[in-house]
């Protein structure tokens, strides 16, 4: 066969495959968003859920999702940043480092339900935290940490060695070079990875069923004392997130408008995750232009 003809056939097949994937993804997102948009309103986004009557919302579940996300990122990001800096800048290339990287890869591929059961046995039962936001945040930290560590390590590895050599040539120590030159240079890629991992955590359900619980007690949004059980900031209260709420409605929901609530909740979840991805691209692009003066 003529090489030009075979090349055109191969390119055409790649276009067909790519177009098929895009169409399937667009159809899936369109079905979820179009089916759920009619149910979305300010009342739906801010009112509490109802178990037996229609007209409930997702206000508490939506707040729980963002609160759990913030706590998870506050715990996991410093650990992942330190681990990424050590693995890329200080760790020697030997079998121990290879074992650590292999372990990170294995942990990142664990099913979320396994992480949830681990969190249930350790944090809920052994440590006595019970079904709580704190148990869910620790479980999601184990779920998020491998991917975030790998993302930060790759961001640091992408920084040219000339910048490290330049910092050392100016008399900076190894740590000062990493802190003031390498990390700022990798910051756009690091933030992109953080935002993408936040979207992954926001949509997680299986790990939270066994740790954060499946109930959403009534909250008093005028009480910001984290030691009160009705306070939204209390980390020891059970907290049903939006993803868990969708699963619960579709498995055992008995309210008359269960389908509308499920469709609206799914649309909000998908839109939020899409927002995280778009925000990651926007922030990464803006920071890259700022730091490279492009």
C-alpha atoms as a printed R data frame, in Angstrom:
    type eleno elety resid chain resno       x      y      z
1   ATOM     1    CA   UNK     A     1   0.000  0.000  0.000
2   ATOM     2    CA   UNK     A     2   1.128  3.522 -0.761
3   ATOM     3    CA   UNK     A     3   2.696  5.093  2.369
4   ATOM     4    CA   UNK     A     4   0.683  8.293  1.874
5   ATOM     5    CA   UNK     A     5  -2.580  6.340  1.622
6   ATOM     6    CA   UNK     A     6  -1.783  4.265  4.733
7   ATOM     7    CA   UNK     A     7  -0.873  7.454  6.611
8   ATOM     8    CA   UNK     A     8  -4.182  9.083  5.657
9   ATOM     9    CA   UNK     A     9  -6.101  5.958  6.698
10  ATOM    10    CA   UNK     A    10  -4.315  5.919 10.075
11  ATOM    11    CA   UNK     A    11  -5.028  9.615 10.640
12  ATOM    12    CA   UNK     A    12  -8.681  9.127  9.653
13  ATOM    13    CA   UNK     A    13  -9.014  6.243 12.152
14  ATOM    14    CA   UNK     A    14  -7.512  8.375 14.910
15  ATOM    15    CA   UNK     A    15  -9.976 11.163 14.113
16  ATOM    16    CA   UNK     A    16 -12.870  8.673 14.222
17  ATOM    17    CA   UNK     A    17 -11.750  7.268 17.577
18  ATOM    18    CA   UNK     A    18 -11.243 10.726 19.076
19  ATOM    19    CA   UNK     A    19 -14.590 11.948 17.724
20  ATOM    20    CA   UNK     A    20 -16.369  8.881 19.114
21  ATOM    21    CA   UNK     A    21 -14.927  9.488 22.585
22  ATOM    22    CA   UNK     A    22 -15.896 13.165 22.474
23  ATOM    23    CA   UNK     A    23 -19.446 12.349 21.329
24  ATOM    24    CA   UNK     A    24 -19.915  9.726 24.051
25  ATOM    25    CA   UNK     A    25 -18.597 12.098 26.724
26  ATOM    26    CA   UNK     A    26 -20.711 15.007 25.468
27  ATOM    27    CA   UNK     A    27 -23.814 12.808 25.336
28  ATOM    28    CA   UNK     A    28 -23.243 11.593 28.898
29  ATOM    29    CA   UNK     A    29 -22.629 15.074 30.281
30  ATOM    30    CA   UNK     A    30 -25.515 16.497 28.284
31  ATOM    31    CA   UNK     A    31 -27.906 13.841 29.546
32  ATOM    32    CA   UNK     A    32 -26.957 14.489 33.174
33  ATOM    33    CA   UNK     A    33 -26.905 18.283 32.974
34  ATOM    34    CA   UNK     A    34 -30.003 18.740 30.798
35  ATOM    35    CA   UNK     A    35 -31.946 16.253 32.912
36  ATOM    36    CA   UNK     A    36 -30.953 17.950 36.154
37  ATOM    37    CA   UNK     A    37 -31.060 21.662 35.293
38  ATOM    38    CA   UNK     A    38 -34.879 22.000 35.664
39  ATOM    39    CA   UNK     A    39 -34.601 20.880 39.293
40  ATOM    40    CA   UNK     A    40 -31.832 23.355 40.191
41  ATOM    41    CA   UNK     A    41 -32.891 26.564 41.924
42  ATOM    42    CA   UNK     A    42 -31.734 28.718 44.794
43  ATOM    43    CA   UNK     A    43 -34.176 26.908 47.077
44  ATOM    44    CA   UNK     A    44 -32.796 23.552 45.920
45  ATOM    45    CA   UNK     A    45 -29.182 24.620 46.561
46  ATOM    46    CA   UNK     A    46 -29.789 26.087 50.010
47  ATOM    47    CA   UNK     A    47 -32.634 24.149 51.662
48  ATOM    48    CA   UNK     A    48 -32.106 20.939 53.664
49  ATOM    49    CA   UNK     A    49 -33.091 17.535 52.334
50  ATOM    50    CA   UNK     A    50 -36.436 15.930 53.204
51  ATOM    51    CA   UNK     A    51 -36.778 12.209 53.775
52  ATOM    52    CA   UNK     A    52 -40.514 11.595 53.256
53  ATOM    53    CA   UNK     A    53 -41.945 14.692 51.562
54  ATOM    54    CA   UNK     A    54 -41.184 16.493 48.338
55  ATOM    55    CA   UNK     A    55 -39.532 19.878 47.989
56  ATOM    56    CA   UNK     A    56 -36.226 19.089 49.686
57  ATOM    57    CA   UNK     A    57 -32.838 20.424 48.663
58  ATOM    58    CA   UNK     A    58 -29.138 19.697 48.993
59  ATOM    59    CA   UNK     A    59 -27.949 22.695 51.029
60  ATOM    60    CA   UNK     A    60 -26.431 20.737 53.922
61  ATOM    61    CA   UNK     A    61 -24.940 18.069 51.642
62  ATOM    62    CA   UNK     A    62 -23.367 20.727 49.428
63  ATOM    63    CA   UNK     A    63 -21.842 22.483 52.445
64  ATOM    64    CA   UNK     A    64 -20.578 19.156 53.817
65  ATOM    65    CA   UNK     A    65 -18.879 18.377 50.490
66  ATOM    66    CA   UNK     A    66 -16.971 21.660 50.397
67  ATOM    67    CA   UNK     A    67 -16.115 21.542 54.119
68  ATOM    68    CA   UNK     A    68 -14.797 17.981 53.809
69  ATOM    69    CA   UNK     A    69 -12.842 18.969 50.712
70  ATOM    70    CA   UNK     A    70 -11.167 21.884 52.515
71  ATOM    71    CA   UNK     A    71 -10.204 19.738 55.514
72  ATOM    72    CA   UNK     A    72  -8.856 16.990 53.244
73  ATOM    73    CA   UNK     A    73  -6.702 19.391 51.250
74  ATOM    74    CA   UNK     A    74  -5.419 21.088 54.429
75  ATOM    75    CA   UNK     A    75  -4.234 17.694 55.680
76  ATOM    76    CA   UNK     A    76  -2.985 16.125 52.443
77  ATOM    77    CA   UNK     A    77  -1.334 19.051 50.638
78  ATOM    78    CA   UNK     A    78   1.480 19.786 53.165
79  ATOM    79    CA   UNK     A    79   2.302 16.074 53.398
80  ATOM    80    CA   UNK     A    80   2.257 15.629 49.616
81  ATOM    81    CA   UNK     A    81   4.375 18.756 49.104
82  ATOM    82    CA   UNK     A    82   6.995 17.570 51.571
83  ATOM    83    CA   UNK     A    83   7.015 14.064 50.100
84  ATOM    84    CA   UNK     A    84   7.283 15.395 46.544
85  ATOM    85    CA   UNK     A    85  10.175 17.702 47.448
86  ATOM    86    CA   UNK     A    86  12.024 14.914 49.234
87  ATOM    87    CA   UNK     A    87  11.552 12.350 46.466
88  ATOM    88    CA   UNK     A    88  12.617 14.709 43.688
89  ATOM    89    CA   UNK     A    89  15.260 16.874 45.360
90  ATOM    90    CA   UNK     A    90  16.824 14.863 48.175
91  ATOM    91    CA   UNK     A    91  16.147 11.127 47.810
92  ATOM    92    CA   UNK     A    92  18.947  9.020 46.350
93  ATOM    93    CA   UNK     A    93  18.144  6.855 43.356
94  ATOM    94    CA   UNK     A    94  18.301  3.405 44.953
95  ATOM    95    CA   UNK     A    95  16.014  0.454 45.641
96  ATOM    96    CA   UNK     A    96  14.433  2.156 48.646
97  ATOM    97    CA   UNK     A    97  13.329  5.142 46.560
98  ATOM    98    CA   UNK     A    98  12.081  2.805 43.828
99  ATOM    99    CA   UNK     A    99  10.116  0.858 46.446
100 ATOM   100    CA   UNK     A   100   8.558  4.071 47.757
101 ATOM   101    CA   UNK     A   101   7.542  5.174 44.265
102 ATOM   102    CA   UNK     A   102   6.125  1.731 43.505
103 ATOM   103    CA   UNK     A   103   4.150  1.842 46.747
104 ATOM   104    CA   UNK     A   104   2.758  5.252 45.798
105 ATOM   105    CA   UNK     A   105   1.675  3.893 42.411
106 ATOM   106    CA   UNK     A   106  -0.023  0.918 44.067
107 ATOM   107    CA   UNK     A   107  -1.806  3.094 46.627
108 ATOM   108    CA   UNK     A   108  -3.051  5.444 43.897
109 ATOM   109    CA   UNK     A   109  -4.744  2.513 42.146
110 ATOM   110    CA   UNK     A   110  -6.574  1.192 45.219
111 ATOM   111    CA   UNK     A   111 -10.380  1.116 44.895
112 ATOM   112    CA   UNK     A   112 -11.986  3.843 46.958
113 ATOM   113    CA   UNK     A   113 -14.183  1.324 48.771
114 ATOM   114    CA   UNK     A   114 -11.015 -0.355 50.116
115 ATOM   115    CA   UNK     A   115  -9.810  3.023 51.386
116 ATOM   116    CA   UNK     A   116 -13.227  3.526 52.977
117 ATOM   117    CA   UNK     A   117 -13.111  0.187 54.782
118 ATOM   118    CA   UNK     A   118  -9.572  0.962 55.967
119 ATOM   119    CA   UNK     A   119 -10.776  4.336 57.261
120 ATOM   120    CA   UNK     A   120 -13.716  2.673 58.977
121 ATOM   121    CA   UNK     A   121 -11.510  0.173 60.826
122 ATOM   122    CA   UNK     A   122  -8.808  2.679 61.787
123 ATOM   123    CA   UNK     A   123 -10.474  6.058 62.304
124 ATOM   124    CA   UNK     A   124 -14.100  5.198 63.024
125 ATOM   125    CA   UNK     A   125 -13.525  2.102 65.199
126 ATOM   126    CA   UNK     A   126  -9.917  2.040 66.434
127 ATOM   127    CA   UNK     A   127  -9.387  5.767 67.042
128 ATOM   128    CA   UNK     A   128 -12.985  6.273 68.143
129 ATOM   129    CA   UNK     A   129 -13.759  9.225 65.872
130 ATOM   130    CA   UNK     A   130 -17.058  7.627 64.848
131 ATOM   131    CA   UNK     A   131 -18.847  8.532 61.651
132 ATOM   132    CA   UNK     A   132 -17.608 12.085 61.306
133 ATOM   133    CA   UNK     A   133 -16.149 14.671 58.971
134 ATOM   134    CA   UNK     A   134 -12.735 14.093 60.543
135 ATOM   135    CA   UNK     A   135 -12.851 10.354 59.786
136 ATOM   136    CA   UNK     A   136 -13.878 11.140 56.214
137 ATOM   137    CA   UNK     A   137 -11.101 13.725 55.821
138 ATOM   138    CA   UNK     A   138  -8.435 11.277 57.029
139 ATOM   139    CA   UNK     A   139  -9.753  8.537 54.742
140 ATOM   140    CA   UNK     A   140  -9.786 10.894 51.750
141 ATOM   141    CA   UNK     A   141  -6.241 11.953 52.655
142 ATOM   142    CA   UNK     A   142  -5.091  8.360 52.120
143 ATOM   143    CA   UNK     A   143  -7.147  8.322 48.919
144 ATOM   144    CA   UNK     A   144  -5.723 11.612 47.628
145 ATOM   145    CA   UNK     A   145  -2.148 11.556 48.928
146 ATOM   146    CA   UNK     A   146  -0.522  9.178 46.385
147 ATOM   147    CA   UNK     A   147  -1.874 10.998 43.333
148 ATOM   148    CA   UNK     A   148  -1.099 14.428 44.762
149 ATOM   149    CA   UNK     A   149   2.429 13.409 45.760
150 ATOM   150    CA   UNK     A   150   3.114 12.042 42.288
151 ATOM   151    CA   UNK     A   151   1.702 15.197 40.689
152 ATOM   152    CA   UNK     A   152   3.932 17.484 42.793
153 ATOM   153    CA   UNK     A   153   7.004 15.330 42.186
154 ATOM   154    CA   UNK     A   154   6.485 15.486 38.413
155 ATOM   155    CA   UNK     A   155   5.946 19.253 38.598
156 ATOM   156    CA   UNK     A   156   9.265 19.698 40.409
157 ATOM   157    CA   UNK     A   157  11.036 17.334 38.016
158 ATOM   158    CA   UNK     A   158   9.897 19.472 35.071
159 ATOM   159    CA   UNK     A   159  11.912 22.461 36.360
160 ATOM   160    CA   UNK     A   160  15.206 22.692 34.390
161 ATOM   161    CA   UNK     A   161  18.377 21.783 36.292
162 ATOM   162    CA   UNK     A   162  19.900 25.103 35.194
163 ATOM   163    CA   UNK     A   163  17.711 26.847 37.751
164 ATOM   164    CA   UNK     A   164  19.036 24.636 40.529
165 ATOM   165    CA   UNK     A   165  22.603 25.259 39.411
166 ATOM   166    CA   UNK     A   166  21.962 28.993 39.201
167 ATOM   167    CA   UNK     A   167  20.648 29.099 42.755
168 ATOM   168    CA   UNK     A   168  23.624 27.182 44.103
169 ATOM   169    CA   UNK     A   169  26.002 29.408 42.093
170 ATOM   170    CA   UNK     A   170  24.492 32.457 43.817
171 ATOM   171    CA   UNK     A   171  25.451 31.012 47.200
172 ATOM   172    CA   UNK     A   172  22.036 29.701 48.193
173 ATOM   173    CA   UNK     A   173  21.796 26.502 50.165
174 ATOM   174    CA   UNK     A   174  20.017 23.447 48.775
175 ATOM   175    CA   UNK     A   175  16.903 24.172 50.824
176 ATOM   176    CA   UNK     A   176  16.875 27.872 49.933
177 ATOM   177    CA   UNK     A   177  17.182 26.973 46.247
178 ATOM   178    CA   UNK     A   178  14.241 24.594 46.509
179 ATOM   179    CA   UNK     A   179  12.124 27.019 48.532
180 ATOM   180    CA   UNK     A   180  12.780 30.230 46.610
181 ATOM   181    CA   UNK     A   181  13.488 28.999 43.068
182 ATOM   182    CA   UNK     A   182  12.270 25.455 42.355
183 ATOM   183    CA   UNK     A   183   8.892 25.536 44.098
184 ATOM   184    CA   UNK     A   184   7.862 28.946 42.641
185 ATOM   185    CA   UNK     A   185   8.891 27.759 39.174
186 ATOM   186    CA   UNK     A   186   6.752 24.618 39.563
187 ATOM   187    CA   UNK     A   187   3.859 26.448 41.222
188 ATOM   188    CA   UNK     A   188   1.534 26.614 38.152
189 ATOM   189    CA   UNK     A   189   1.770 22.857 37.607
190 ATOM   190    CA   UNK     A   190   1.456 22.161 41.336
191 ATOM   191    CA   UNK     A   191  -1.717 24.238 41.624
192 ATOM   192    CA   UNK     A   192  -3.171 22.551 38.557
193 ATOM   193    CA   UNK     A   193  -2.590 19.156 40.168
194 ATOM   194    CA   UNK     A   194  -4.070 20.342 43.466
195 ATOM   195    CA   UNK     A   195  -7.252 21.628 41.816
196 ATOM   196    CA   UNK     A   196  -7.669 18.464 39.746
197 ATOM   197    CA   UNK     A   197  -7.237 16.292 42.840
198 ATOM   198    CA   UNK     A   198  -9.775 18.491 44.628
199 ATOM   199    CA   UNK     A   199 -12.313 17.680 41.918
200 ATOM   200    CA   UNK     A   200 -11.571 13.974 42.387
201 ATOM   201    CA   UNK     A   201 -12.077 14.255 46.142
202 ATOM   202    CA   UNK     A   202 -15.272 16.313 45.737
203 ATOM   203    CA   UNK     A   203 -16.970 13.572 43.721
204 ATOM   204    CA   UNK     A   204 -15.918 10.678 45.957
205 ATOM   205    CA   UNK     A   205 -18.662  8.590 47.585
206 ATOM   206    CA   UNK     A   206 -17.561  5.031 48.385
207 ATOM   207    CA   UNK     A   207 -14.832  6.003 50.860
208 ATOM   208    CA   UNK     A   208 -17.206  8.355 52.703
209 ATOM   209    CA   UNK     A   209 -20.078  5.914 53.154
210 ATOM   210    CA   UNK     A   210 -17.988  4.055 55.753
211 ATOM   211    CA   UNK     A   211 -16.320  7.050 57.380
212 ATOM   212    CA   UNK     A   212 -18.330 10.296 57.201
213 ATOM   213    CA   UNK     A   213 -21.664  8.500 57.401
214 ATOM   214    CA   UNK     A   214 -24.947  8.652 55.526
215 ATOM   215    CA   UNK     A   215 -26.855 11.173 57.631
216 ATOM   216    CA   UNK     A   216 -26.994 14.952 57.532
217 ATOM   217    CA   UNK     A   217 -28.183 16.326 60.908
218 ATOM   218    CA   UNK     A   218 -29.816 19.725 60.995
219 ATOM   219    CA   UNK     A   219 -27.260 22.520 61.241
220 ATOM   220    CA   UNK     A   220 -27.488 25.954 62.791
221 ATOM   221    CA   UNK     A   221 -25.658 28.247 60.364
222 ATOM   222    CA   UNK     A   222 -25.681 31.055 62.945
223 ATOM   223    CA   UNK     A   223 -23.557 28.967 65.336
224 ATOM   224    CA   UNK     A   224 -19.915 28.894 64.206
225 ATOM   225    CA   UNK     A   225 -18.531 27.371 67.407
226 ATOM   226    CA   UNK     A   226 -16.845 24.158 66.200
227 ATOM   227    CA   UNK     A   227 -17.403 22.488 69.579
228 ATOM   228    CA   UNK     A   228 -21.212 22.612 69.335
229 ATOM   229    CA   UNK     A   229 -22.855 19.582 67.738
230 ATOM   230    CA   UNK     A   230 -25.199 21.730 65.620
231 ATOM   231    CA   UNK     A   231 -22.394 23.955 64.324
232 ATOM   232    CA   UNK     A   232 -21.514 23.545 60.635
233 ATOM   233    CA   UNK     A   233 -17.818 23.663 61.584
234 ATOM   234    CA   UNK     A   234 -17.955 20.772 64.054
235 ATOM   235    CA   UNK     A   235 -15.550 18.172 62.583
236 ATOM   236    CA   UNK     A   236 -16.879 15.361 64.797
237 ATOM   237    CA   UNK     A   237 -20.436 15.328 63.412
238 ATOM   238    CA   UNK     A   238 -21.614 12.892 60.742
239 ATOM   239    CA   UNK     A   239 -21.818 14.470 57.311
240 ATOM   240    CA   UNK     A   240 -23.564 13.122 54.244
241 ATOM   241    CA   UNK     A   241 -21.893 14.608 51.185
242 ATOM   242    CA   UNK     A   242 -23.487 15.322 47.829
243 ATOM   243    CA   UNK     A   243 -22.082 12.186 46.155
244 ATOM   244    CA   UNK     A   244 -23.257  9.976 49.051
245 ATOM   245    CA   UNK     A   245 -26.656 11.702 48.932
246 ATOM   246    CA   UNK     A   246 -27.039 10.774 45.245
247 ATOM   247    CA   UNK     A   247 -26.163  7.151 46.007
248 ATOM   248    CA   UNK     A   248 -28.575  7.052 48.954
249 ATOM   249    CA   UNK     A   249 -31.480  8.515 46.990
250 ATOM   250    CA   UNK     A   250 -31.045  6.032 44.153
251 ATOM   251    CA   UNK     A   251 -30.703  3.074 46.516
252 ATOM   252    CA   UNK     A   252 -33.312  3.781 49.194
253 ATOM   253    CA   UNK     A   253 -34.925  7.177 48.535
254 ATOM   254    CA   UNK     A   254 -38.672  7.186 49.280
255 ATOM   255    CA   UNK     A   255 -39.512 10.854 48.772
256 ATOM   256    CA   UNK     A   256 -42.069 11.504 45.992
257 ATOM   257    CA   UNK     A   257 -39.630 13.594 43.944
258 ATOM   258    CA   UNK     A   258 -36.628 11.273 44.356
259 ATOM   259    CA   UNK     A   259 -35.885 11.245 40.631
260 ATOM   260    CA   UNK     A   260 -35.875 15.053 40.376
261 ATOM   261    CA   UNK     A   261 -33.681 15.377 43.478
262 ATOM   262    CA   UNK     A   262 -31.264 12.753 42.143
263 ATOM   263    CA   UNK     A   263 -31.100 14.406 38.703
264 ATOM   264    CA   UNK     A   264 -30.545 17.863 40.162
265 ATOM   265    CA   UNK     A   265 -27.896 16.621 42.593
266 ATOM   266    CA   UNK     A   266 -26.069 14.787 39.808
267 ATOM   267    CA   UNK     A   267 -26.097 17.900 37.631
268 ATOM   268    CA   UNK     A   268 -24.693 20.015 40.475
269 ATOM   269    CA   UNK     A   269 -21.969 17.434 41.118
270 ATOM   270    CA   UNK     A   270 -20.986 17.210 37.439
271 ATOM   271    CA   UNK     A   271 -20.994 20.995 37.029
272 ATOM   272    CA   UNK     A   272 -18.824 21.350 40.150
273 ATOM   273    CA   UNK     A   273 -16.278 18.808 38.907
274 ATOM   274    CA   UNK     A   274 -16.229 20.486 35.485
275 ATOM   275    CA   UNK     A   275 -15.692 23.779 37.282
276 ATOM   276    CA   UNK     A   276 -12.684 22.346 39.112
277 ATOM   277    CA   UNK     A   277 -11.170 21.176 35.820
278 ATOM   278    CA   UNK     A   278 -11.778 24.494 34.045
279 ATOM   279    CA   UNK     A   279 -10.400 26.375 37.051
280 ATOM   280    CA   UNK     A   280  -7.264 24.211 36.973
281 ATOM   281    CA   UNK     A   281  -6.654 25.044 33.318
282 ATOM   282    CA   UNK     A   282  -7.347 28.752 33.855
283 ATOM   283    CA   UNK     A   283  -5.166 29.100 36.956
284 ATOM   284    CA   UNK     A   284  -2.340 27.066 35.433
285 ATOM   285    CA   UNK     A   285  -2.404 29.129 32.228
286 ATOM   286    CA   UNK     A   286  -2.492 32.474 34.045
287 ATOM   287    CA   UNK     A   287   0.304 31.527 36.447
288 ATOM   288    CA   UNK     A   288   2.422 30.145 33.627
289 ATOM   289    CA   UNK     A   289   2.103 33.435 31.713
290 ATOM   290    CA   UNK     A   290   2.874 35.424 34.863
291 ATOM   291    CA   UNK     A   291   5.974 33.460 35.859
292 ATOM   292    CA   UNK     A   292   7.337 33.183 32.323
293 ATOM   293    CA   UNK     A   293   6.417 36.747 31.309
294 ATOM   294    CA   UNK     A   294   4.797 35.212 28.231
